[in-house]
Amino acid sequence: MPIIIASHPNVLTTTWAQAVVNKQGLGYQVKKIAITDVDVGTTTRVRVAVNHNAPEHIPRQWFVKLPSLNWRARLITALPQLLHKEVLFYKHIAATVPLALPTVLAAQSHFIKGSTLVLADIEASGGIPGHSCDVLSLPQAALVVEQLARFHGHFWGKLDDNPGYRWLAGSGLKAEQHLGSILAEPLMKRGLQRAGQLIAKPLQKLAIRYAQQRNRVMAFMGQGIQTLVHHDCHPGNLFWQQNQPGFLDWQLVRGGEGISDIAYFLATAVSPETRRLHERQLLETYRHVLQQQGVVVDFEHLWQRYRLHLAYPFEAMLMTLSIGGMMDLSSNLELIRRAAAAVEDVDSFSAIADAAFAR
C-alpha cells in the first residue's frame, strides 16, 4: 500500500503525489506538484496543483489536510485523534451519507505516523467554500436544515446495533470528553476574559457555572435518540455547489442528538435577527423532513432540546478563542456574538439548570 501520510507541507513532493495517484490506478505519472496555499488552524490545510497524465476524473487540484502546525491546536486535537477520526469517516461512512461531500482521493492514518487526508479541491469543480463569518440567508438556512434532517433521519437510531459505527464512541471520543471536562472551566474563564464586553456579566456567570458542571450537563445532553451528527456545523464548514449546500470538516463526527447540529448551525450561520424571526419555522422544517423519513418527533420536545443544545456552540466558540490559532480572530469573535445572542434569547442556561442541575 502506498504511504501518503505527511507531517508537513514540505513532504508534499512529486514522489508523494505519485503515491496518491497510484492509489487511483497503475501507470499514470505525476510530472509536477506545486503548493498554492497553506492555511493553519485545527489542521494544516494545503492546496496543491498536480500535473499528471491520468484521466480527467482524477483531479489536478487537491486539498490536503495534515496535523496542525500550530502547537496549541495540535496539542488539543492530537489526544482525541480528530484528524484520524475524519480519515475513518471518509474511509468507512462517507459513501453512505446522503449529503454532498468532497471527493476523497486518499485517506490514511497510523497511530504513530499520524493522519493525512487528500480531497479533490471543491473550487476546481465550481464549488464555493464557505467562510466562518458568512451570514446565510433564510432560503440558504432552510436548505441546510433540510439536508441535516435527511442526514439525521438516515442514521436515526441505527448506530447502537451496528458494529461498523463503534469506532465513533472509541478511545478518541473518550479522550476528547475527558480533556473537555478537565479544561472546561479554565478555558471558559480565559475565553470570557478575551471576549471582554461581547459577553454580558450575567451571562458570564452562567457560562462559568455551566463549565463547572460540564460532565453532568454532557451526560444529560446525551440522553436523546442517537443519530450520526456533524457536531461542527458553522458556516466555514459548508460549501455551495449549484446553490446547494455541501458539508466539510468531519473531525468531530459522532453519535448524538440530531437537534444539536441544528442548534449549532442556527447559532453560528445566520444573523441573530433572522434566527429570532424564523428559528421556530426552521425547526418545524426540520421536524417535517424527519417525519417524511418515518421519524416522528414532537415539536415542543424538539424546541426544548434545541434550547439546551444552544449552549454547546457558545462554549465551542469561546474555547476556540481561549486556545487561539484555530480560527481567524475576527470570525471567531463574530460567531461568539451570534452564539451569545442565541443562548440569551431562549434562556439556554436556565433551561439547562431546570433540566439537568435539578436532578
TORKOL-4160 file (C-alpha; in steps of 0.2 Angstrom, whole numbers, padded with zeros to 4 digits, m for minus):
359
<pt num="1" X="0000" Y="0000" Z="0000"/>
<pt num="2" X="0007" Y="0017" Z="m0005"/>
<pt num="3" X="0011" Y="0028" Z="0011"/>
<pt num="4" X="0004" Y="0045" Z="0009"/>
<pt num="5" X="0005" Y="0051" Z="0027"/>
<pt num="6" X="0013" Y="0068" Z="0028"/>
<pt num="7" X="0018" Y="0078" Z="0043"/>
<pt num="8" X="0022" Y="0094" Z="0035"/>
<pt num="9" X="0019" Y="0103" Z="0018"/>
<pt num="10" X="0037" Y="0101" Z="0013"/>
<pt num="11" X="0033" Y="0082" Z="0012"/>
<pt num="12" X="0021" Y="0085" Z="m0002"/>
<pt num="13" X="0033" Y="0081" Z="m0016"/>
<pt num="14" X="0031" Y="0073" Z="m0033"/>
<pt num="15" X="0035" Y="0057" Z="m0026"/>
<pt num="16" X="0021" Y="0059" Z="m0013"/>
<pt num="17" X="0009" Y="0064" Z="m0026"/>
<pt num="18" X="0014" Y="0049" Z="m0036"/>
<pt num="19" X="0009" Y="0038" Z="m0021"/>
<pt num="20" X="m0008" Y="0046" Z="m0021"/>
<pt num="21" X="m0011" Y="0044" Z="m0040"/>
<pt num="22" X="m0005" Y="0026" Z="m0039"/>
<pt num="23" X="m0020" Y="0023" Z="m0027"/>
<pt num="24" X="m0032" Y="0028" Z="m0041"/>
<pt num="25" X="m0024" Y="0016" Z="m0054"/>
<pt num="26" X="m0007" Y="0010" Z="m0060"/>
<pt num="27" X="0003" Y="0018" Z="m0074"/>
<pt num="28" X="m0001" Y="0036" Z="m0073"/>
<pt num="29" X="0013" Y="0048" Z="m0070"/>
<pt num="30" X="0015" Y="0064" Z="m0059"/>
<pt num="31" X="0026" Y="0077" Z="m0068"/>
<pt num="32" X="0025" Y="0091" Z="m0055"/>
<pt num="33" X="0017" Y="0097" Z="m0039"/>
<pt num="34" X="0015" Y="0115" Z="m0033"/>
<pt num="35" X="0009" Y="0121" Z="m0016"/>
<pt num="36" X="m0003" Y="0135" Z="m0020"/>
<pt num="37" X="m0010" Y="0139" Z="m0002"/>
<pt num="38" X="m0006" Y="0134" Z="0016"/>
<pt num="39" X="m0019" Y="0138" Z="0030"/>
<pt num="40" X="m0016" Y="0133" Z="0048"/>
<pt num="41" X="m0030" Y="0130" Z="0060"/>
<pt num="42" X="m0036" Y="0115" Z="0069"/>
<pt num="43" X="m0027" Y="0106" Z="0055"/>
<pt num="44" X="m0014" Y="0112" Z="0042"/>
<pt num="45" X="m0024" Y="0114" Z="0026"/>
<pt num="46" X="m0014" Y="0114" Z="0010"/>
<pt num="47" X="m0020" Y="0117" Z="m0008"/>
<pt num="48" X="m0009" Y="0109" Z="m0022"/>
<pt num="49" X="m0009" Y="0109" Z="m0041"/>
<pt num="50" X="m0004" Y="0092" Z="m0048"/>
<pt num="51" X="0002" Y="0090" Z="m0066"/>
<pt num="52" X="m0001" Y="0072" Z="m0071"/>
<pt num="53" X="m0007" Y="0062" Z="m0086"/>
<pt num="54" X="m0021" Y="0052" Z="m0078"/>
<pt num="55" X="m0039" Y="0054" Z="m0084"/>
<pt num="56" X="m0049" Y="0069" Z="m0081"/>
<pt num="57" X="m0059" Y="0060" Z="m0067"/>
<pt num="58" X="m0043" Y="0061" Z="m0056"/>
<pt num="59" X="m0042" Y="0080" Z="m0052"/>
<pt num="60" X="m0027" Y="0091" Z="m0054"/>
<pt num="61" X="m0032" Y="0102" Z="m0039"/>
<pt num="62" X="m0030" Y="0094" Z="m0022"/>
<pt num="63" X="m0035" Y="0099" Z="m0004"/>
<pt num="64" X="m0023" Y="0091" Z="0009"/>
<pt num="65" X="m0026" Y="0090" Z="0027"/>
<pt num="66" X="m0011" Y="0087" Z="0039"/>
<pt num="67" X="m0009" Y="0089" Z="0058"/>
<pt num="68" X="m0009" Y="0107" Z="0063"/>
<pt num="69" X="0007" Y="0117" Z="0063"/>
<pt num="70" X="0000" Y="0127" Z="0077"/>
<pt num="71" X="0007" Y="0119" Z="0093"/>
<pt num="72" X="m0008" Y="0123" Z="0104"/>
<pt num="73" X="m0021" Y="0117" Z="0091"/>
<pt num="74" X="m0010" Y="0101" Z="0088"/>
<pt num="75" X="m0010" Y="0098" Z="0107"/>
<pt num="76" X="m0029" Y="0100" Z="0109"/>
<pt num="77" X="m0033" Y="0089" Z="0093"/>
<pt num="78" X="m0019" Y="0075" Z="0095"/>
<pt num="79" X="m0026" Y="0067" Z="0110"/>
<pt num="80" X="m0044" Y="0064" Z="0104"/>
<pt num="81" X="m0037" Y="0060" Z="0087"/>
<pt num="82" X="m0048" Y="0072" Z="0077"/>
<pt num="83" X="m0040" Y="0070" Z="0060"/>
<pt num="84" X="m0039" Y="0051" Z="0062"/>
<pt num="85" X="m0057" Y="0051" Z="0065"/>
<pt num="86" X="m0060" Y="0061" Z="0049"/>
<pt num="87" X="m0050" Y="0049" Z="0040"/>
<pt num="88" X="m0060" Y="0035" Z="0047"/>
<pt num="89" X="m0076" Y="0044" Z="0042"/>
<pt num="90" X="m0071" Y="0046" Z="0024"/>
<pt num="91" X="m0065" Y="0028" Z="0023"/>
<pt num="92" X="m0080" Y="0019" Z="0031"/>
<pt num="93" X="m0095" Y="0030" Z="0032"/>
<pt num="94" X="m0094" Y="0044" Z="0019"/>
<pt num="95" X="m0101" Y="0034" Z="0004"/>
<pt num="96" X="m0117" Y="0031" Z="0014"/>
<pt num="97" X="m0120" Y="0049" Z="0019"/>
<pt num="98" X="m0135" Y="0057" Z="0010"/>
<pt num="99" X="m0126" Y="0074" Z="0009"/>
<pt num="100" X="m0114" Y="0082" Z="m0004"/>
<pt num="101" X="m0096" Y="0079" Z="0002"/>
<pt num="102" X="m0079" Y="0082" Z="m0006"/>
<pt num="103" X="m0072" Y="0068" Z="m0017"/>
<pt num="104" X="m0059" Y="0058" Z="m0007"/>
<pt num="105" X="m0043" Y="0054" Z="m0016"/>
<pt num="106" X="m0033" Y="0046" Z="m0002"/>
<pt num="107" X="m0036" Y="0044" Z="0017"/>
<pt num="108" X="m0023" Y="0036" Z="0028"/>
<pt num="109" X="m0019" Y="0035" Z="0047"/>
<pt num="110" X="m0006" Y="0027" Z="0058"/>
<pt num="111" X="m0005" Y="0028" Z="0077"/>
<pt num="112" X="0012" Y="0034" Z="0077"/>
<pt num="113" X="0015" Y="0042" Z="0060"/>
<pt num="114" X="m0001" Y="0052" Z="0061"/>
<pt num="115" X="m0015" Y="0055" Z="0048"/>
<pt num="116" X="m0017" Y="0063" Z="0031"/>
<pt num="117" X="m0032" Y="0066" Z="0020"/>
<pt num="118" X="m0032" Y="0071" Z="0002"/>
<pt num="119" X="m0048" Y="0078" Z="m0006"/>
<pt num="120" X="m0052" Y="0085" Z="m0023"/>
<pt num="121" X="m0052" Y="0104" Z="m0022"/>
<pt num="122" X="m0070" Y="0109" Z="m0022"/>
<pt num="123" X="m0066" Y="0126" Z="m0030"/>
<pt num="124" X="m0059" Y="0117" Z="m0045"/>
<pt num="125" X="m0076" Y="0109" Z="m0049"/>
<pt num="126" X="m0086" Y="0125" Z="m0047"/>
<pt num="127" X="m0089" Y="0124" Z="m0028"/>
<pt num="128" X="m0089" Y="0139" Z="m0017"/>
<pt num="129" X="m0081" Y="0136" Z="0000"/>
<pt num="130" X="m0090" Y="0144" Z="0015"/>
<pt num="131" X="m0081" Y="0156" Z="0027"/>
<pt num="132" X="m0083" Y="0156" Z="0046"/>
<pt num="133" X="m0091" Y="0173" Z="0047"/>
<pt num="134" X="m0103" Y="0170" Z="0032"/>
<pt num="135" X="m0121" Y="0176" Z="0036"/>
<pt num="136" X="m0133" Y="0164" Z="0027"/>
<pt num="137" X="m0150" Y="0170" Z="0020"/>
<pt num="138" X="m0166" Y="0162" Z="0026"/>
<pt num="139" X="m0168" Y="0151" Z="0010"/>
<pt num="140" X="m0150" Y="0145" Z="0012"/>
<pt num="141" X="m0153" Y="0141" Z="0030"/>
<pt num="142" X="m0168" Y="0131" Z="0026"/>
<pt num="143" X="m0158" Y="0121" Z="0013"/>
<pt num="144" X="m0145" Y="0117" Z="0026"/>
<pt num="145" X="m0159" Y="0112" Z="0039"/>
<pt num="146" X="m0167" Y="0101" Z="0026"/>
<pt num="147" X="m0151" Y="0092" Z="0022"/>
<pt num="148" X="m0147" Y="0089" Z="0040"/>
<pt num="149" X="m0164" Y="0082" Z="0043"/>
<pt num="150" X="m0161" Y="0070" Z="0029"/>
<pt num="151" X="m0144" Y="0065" Z="0036"/>
<pt num="152" X="m0150" Y="0063" Z="0053"/>
<pt num="153" X="m0166" Y="0053" Z="0048"/>
<pt num="154" X="m0155" Y="0041" Z="0038"/>
<pt num="155" X="m0145" Y="0036" Z="0053"/>
<pt num="156" X="m0159" Y="0039" Z="0066"/>
<pt num="157" X="m0157" Y="0025" Z="0080"/>
<pt num="158" X="m0146" Y="0014" Z="0069"/>
<pt num="159" X="m0129" Y="0017" Z="0077"/>
<pt num="160" X="m0130" Y="0007" Z="0093"/>
<pt num="161" X="m0133" Y="m0010" Z="0085"/>
<pt num="162" X="m0121" Y="m0008" Z="0071"/>
<pt num="163" X="m0103" Y="m0014" Z="0074"/>
<pt num="164" X="m0097" Y="m0003" Z="0059"/>
<pt num="165" X="m0100" Y="0013" Z="0069"/>
<pt num="166" X="m0092" Y="0008" Z="0086"/>
<pt num="167" X="m0076" Y="0017" Z="0082"/>
<pt num="168" X="m0087" Y="0033" Z="0084"/>
<pt num="169" X="m0088" Y="0031" Z="0103"/>
<pt num="170" X="m0070" Y="0024" Z="0104"/>
<pt num="171" X="m0054" Y="0030" Z="0113"/>
<pt num="172" X="m0053" Y="0046" Z="0104"/>
<pt num="173" X="m0071" Y="0052" Z="0109"/>
<pt num="174" X="m0067" Y="0047" Z="0127"/>
<pt num="175" X="m0051" Y="0056" Z="0127"/>
<pt num="176" X="m0060" Y="0071" Z="0120"/>
<pt num="177" X="m0073" Y="0071" Z="0133"/>
<pt num="178" X="m0061" Y="0069" Z="0147"/>
<pt num="179" X="m0050" Y="0083" Z="0141"/>
<pt num="180" X="m0065" Y="0094" Z="0139"/>
<pt num="181" X="m0071" Y="0091" Z="0157"/>
<pt num="182" X="m0053" Y="0095" Z="0164"/>
<pt num="183" X="m0051" Y="0110" Z="0154"/>
<pt num="184" X="m0069" Y="0117" Z="0153"/>
<pt num="185" X="m0068" Y="0129" Z="0167"/>
<pt num="186" X="m0050" Y="0137" Z="0164"/>
<pt num="187" X="m0053" Y="0138" Z="0146"/>
<pt num="188" X="m0071" Y="0146" Z="0148"/>
<pt num="189" X="m0064" Y="0159" Z="0160"/>
<pt num="190" X="m0049" Y="0163" Z="0148"/>
<pt num="191" X="m0061" Y="0164" Z="0133"/>
<pt num="192" X="m0073" Y="0175" Z="0143"/>
<pt num="193" X="m0059" Y="0186" Z="0148"/>
<pt num="194" X="m0053" Y="0188" Z="0130"/>
<pt num="195" X="m0071" Y="0191" Z="0123"/>
<pt num="196" X="m0072" Y="0205" Z="0135"/>
<pt num="197" X="m0088" Y="0216" Z="0133"/>
<pt num="198" X="m0095" Y="0204" Z="0120"/>
<pt num="199" X="m0102" Y="0194" Z="0134"/>
<pt num="200" X="m0113" Y="0202" Z="0147"/>
<pt num="201" X="m0108" Y="0199" Z="0165"/>
<pt num="202" X="m0124" Y="0189" Z="0170"/>
<pt num="203" X="m0121" Y="0178" Z="0155"/>
<pt num="204" X="m0103" Y="0176" Z="0160"/>
<pt num="205" X="m0108" Y="0169" Z="0177"/>
<pt num="206" X="m0120" Y="0157" Z="0170"/>
<pt num="207" X="m0106" Y="0151" Z="0157"/>
<pt num="208" X="m0094" Y="0148" Z="0171"/>
<pt num="209" X="m0107" Y="0138" Z="0181"/>
<pt num="210" X="m0110" Y="0128" Z="0165"/>
<pt num="211" X="m0092" Y="0124" Z="0163"/>
<pt num="212" X="m0090" Y="0118" Z="0181"/>
<pt num="213" X="m0105" Y="0106" Z="0179"/>
<pt num="214" X="m0100" Y="0101" Z="0161"/>
<pt num="215" X="m0099" Y="0082" Z="0165"/>
<pt num="216" X="m0116" Y="0082" Z="0172"/>
<pt num="217" X="m0123" Y="0093" Z="0158"/>
<pt num="218" X="m0115" Y="0082" Z="0144"/>
<pt num="219" X="m0122" Y="0066" Z="0152"/>
<pt num="220" X="m0139" Y="0074" Z="0151"/>
<pt num="221" X="m0137" Y="0081" Z="0134"/>
<pt num="222" X="m0133" Y="0063" Z="0128"/>
<pt num="223" X="m0149" Y="0055" Z="0133"/>
<pt num="224" X="m0159" Y="0058" Z="0117"/>
<pt num="225" X="m0161" Y="0046" Z="0102"/>
<pt num="226" X="m0144" Y="0044" Z="0094"/>
<pt num="227" X="m0140" Y="0048" Z="0076"/>
<pt num="228" X="m0125" Y="0052" Z="0066"/>
<pt num="229" X="m0120" Y="0071" Z="0069"/>
<pt num="230" X="m0108" Y="0083" Z="0061"/>
<pt num="231" X="m0105" Y="0092" Z="0078"/>
<pt num="232" X="m0096" Y="0107" Z="0070"/>
<pt num="233" X="m0109" Y="0115" Z="0058"/>
<pt num="234" X="m0103" Y="0133" Z="0057"/>
<pt num="235" X="m0103" Y="0142" Z="0040"/>
<pt num="236" X="m0085" Y="0139" Z="0037"/>
<pt num="237" X="m0088" Y="0120" Z="0036"/>
<pt num="238" X="m0100" Y="0122" Z="0022"/>
<pt num="239" X="m0098" Y="0123" Z="0003"/>
<pt num="240" X="m0110" Y="0128" Z="m0010"/>
<pt num="241" X="m0112" Y="0120" Z="m0027"/>
<pt num="242" X="m0126" Y="0124" Z="m0039"/>
<pt num="243" X="m0134" Y="0133" Z="m0025"/>
<pt num="244" X="m0135" Y="0118" Z="m0014"/>
<pt num="245" X="m0125" Y="0115" Z="0002"/>
<pt num="246" X="m0111" Y="0103" Z="0005"/>
<pt num="247" X="m0103" Y="0098" Z="0021"/>
<pt num="248" X="m0084" Y="0099" Z="0026"/>
<pt num="249" X="m0073" Y="0095" Z="0041"/>
<pt num="250" X="m0079" Y="0079" Z="0049"/>
<pt num="251" X="m0066" Y="0079" Z="0063"/>
<pt num="252" X="m0079" Y="0079" Z="0076"/>
<pt num="253" X="m0092" Y="0067" Z="0069"/>
<pt num="254" X="m0100" Y="0056" Z="0082"/>
<pt num="255" X="m0116" Y="0049" Z="0088"/>
<pt num="256" X="m0128" Y="0062" Z="0096"/>
<pt num="257" X="m0144" Y="0070" Z="0096"/>
<pt num="258" X="m0149" Y="0077" Z="0079"/>
<pt num="259" X="m0156" Y="0094" Z="0085"/>
<pt num="260" X="m0138" Y="0098" Z="0092"/>
<pt num="261" X="m0132" Y="0100" Z="0074"/>
<pt num="262" X="m0147" Y="0112" Z="0071"/>
<pt num="263" X="m0143" Y="0122" Z="0086"/>
<pt num="264" X="m0125" Y="0124" Z="0082"/>
<pt num="265" X="m0130" Y="0129" Z="0064"/>
<pt num="266" X="m0143" Y="0142" Z="0068"/>
<pt num="267" X="m0132" Y="0149" Z="0082"/>
<pt num="268" X="m0117" Y="0152" Z="0071"/>
<pt num="269" X="m0123" Y="0153" Z="0052"/>
<pt num="270" X="m0137" Y="0166" Z="0052"/>
<pt num="271" X="m0139" Y="0183" Z="0059"/>
<pt num="272" X="m0147" Y="0185" Z="0076"/>
<pt num="273" X="m0161" Y="0194" Z="0068"/>
<pt num="274" X="m0165" Y="0181" Z="0056"/>
<pt num="275" X="m0164" Y="0167" Z="0069"/>
<pt num="276" X="m0176" Y="0176" Z="0081"/>
<pt num="277" X="m0189" Y="0178" Z="0067"/>
<pt num="278" X="m0188" Y="0161" Z="0059"/>
<pt num="279" X="m0180" Y="0148" Z="0071"/>
<pt num="280" X="m0197" Y="0140" Z="0075"/>
<pt num="281" X="m0201" Y="0140" Z="0057"/>
<pt num="282" X="m0184" Y="0131" Z="0053"/>
<pt num="283" X="m0187" Y="0119" Z="0067"/>
<pt num="284" X="m0203" Y="0114" Z="0060"/>
<pt num="285" X="m0195" Y="0112" Z="0043"/>
<pt num="286" X="m0183" Y="0100" Z="0052"/>
<pt num="287" X="m0197" Y="0091" Z="0060"/>
<pt num="288" X="m0207" Y="0089" Z="0044"/>
<pt num="289" X="m0192" Y="0082" Z="0034"/>
<pt num="290" X="m0189" Y="0070" Z="0048"/>
<pt num="291" X="m0207" Y="0064" Z="0048"/>
<pt num="292" X="m0206" Y="0061" Z="0029"/>
<pt num="293" X="m0192" Y="0048" Z="0033"/>
<pt num="294" X="m0203" Y="0040" Z="0046"/>
<pt num="295" X="m0196" Y="0049" Z="0061"/>
<pt num="296" X="m0209" Y="0057" Z="0072"/>
<pt num="297" X="m0204" Y="0070" Z="0084"/>
<pt num="298" X="m0215" Y="0081" Z="0095"/>
<pt num="299" X="m0212" Y="0100" Z="0091"/>
<pt num="300" X="m0212" Y="0105" Z="0109"/>
<pt num="301" X="m0199" Y="0092" Z="0114"/>
<pt num="302" X="m0188" Y="0097" Z="0099"/>
<pt num="303" X="m0189" Y="0115" Z="0105"/>
<pt num="304" X="m0184" Y="0112" Z="0122"/>
<pt num="305" X="m0169" Y="0101" Z="0117"/>
<pt num="306" X="m0164" Y="0114" Z="0105"/>
<pt num="307" X="m0164" Y="0127" Z="0119"/>
<pt num="308" X="m0152" Y="0115" Z="0129"/>
<pt num="309" X="m0140" Y="0112" Z="0114"/>
<pt num="310" X="m0138" Y="0130" Z="0110"/>
<pt num="311" X="m0126" Y="0131" Z="0125"/>
<pt num="312" X="m0113" Y="0120" Z="0115"/>
<pt num="313" X="m0109" Y="0132" Z="0101"/>
<pt num="314" X="m0107" Y="0146" Z="0113"/>
<pt num="315" X="m0095" Y="0135" Z="0123"/>
<pt num="316" X="m0086" Y="0129" Z="0107"/>
<pt num="317" X="m0083" Y="0147" Z="0101"/>
<pt num="318" X="m0076" Y="0153" Z="0117"/>
<pt num="319" X="m0065" Y="0138" Z="0119"/>
<pt num="320" X="m0058" Y="0142" Z="0101"/>
<pt num="321" X="m0055" Y="0159" Z="0107"/>
<pt num="322" X="m0046" Y="0153" Z="0123"/>
<pt num="323" X="m0035" Y="0141" Z="0114"/>
<pt num="324" X="m0031" Y="0153" Z="0100"/>
<pt num="325" X="m0024" Y="0150" Z="0082"/>
<pt num="326" X="m0039" Y="0139" Z="0077"/>
<pt num="327" X="m0050" Y="0151" Z="0068"/>
<pt num="328" X="m0047" Y="0169" Z="0061"/>
<pt num="329" X="m0050" Y="0180" Z="0076"/>
<pt num="330" X="m0062" Y="0192" Z="0069"/>
<pt num="331" X="m0073" Y="0177" Z="0063"/>
<pt num="332" X="m0071" Y="0169" Z="0080"/>
<pt num="333" X="m0077" Y="0185" Z="0089"/>
<pt num="334" X="m0092" Y="0187" Z="0077"/>
<pt num="335" X="m0098" Y="0169" Z="0080"/>
<pt num="336" X="m0096" Y="0171" Z="0099"/>
<pt num="337" X="m0108" Y="0187" Z="0097"/>
<pt num="338" X="m0120" Y="0177" Z="0087"/>
<pt num="339" X="m0120" Y="0162" Z="0099"/>
<pt num="340" X="m0121" Y="0173" Z="0114"/>
<pt num="341" X="m0137" Y="0181" Z="0107"/>
<pt num="342" X="m0144" Y="0164" Z="0104"/>
<pt num="343" X="m0142" Y="0157" Z="0122"/>
<pt num="344" X="m0148" Y="0174" Z="0129"/>
<pt num="345" X="m0163" Y="0174" Z="0118"/>
<pt num="346" X="m0170" Y="0157" Z="0123"/>
<pt num="347" X="m0163" Y="0157" Z="0140"/>
<pt num="348" X="m0152" Y="0141" Z="0137"/>
<pt num="349" X="m0143" Y="0141" Z="0154"/>
<pt num="350" X="m0159" Y="0142" Z="0164"/>
<pt num="351" X="m0166" Y="0128" Z="0153"/>
<pt num="352" X="m0151" Y="0118" Z="0157"/>
<pt num="353" X="m0152" Y="0122" Z="0176"/>
<pt num="354" X="m0170" Y="0116" Z="0176"/>
<pt num="355" X="m0167" Y="0101" Z="0166"/>
<pt num="356" X="m0150" Y="0094" Z="0172"/>
<pt num="357" X="m0144" Y="0103" Z="0188"/>
<pt num="358" X="m0161" Y="0100" Z="0197"/>
<pt num="359" X="m0159" Y="0081" Z="0195"/>
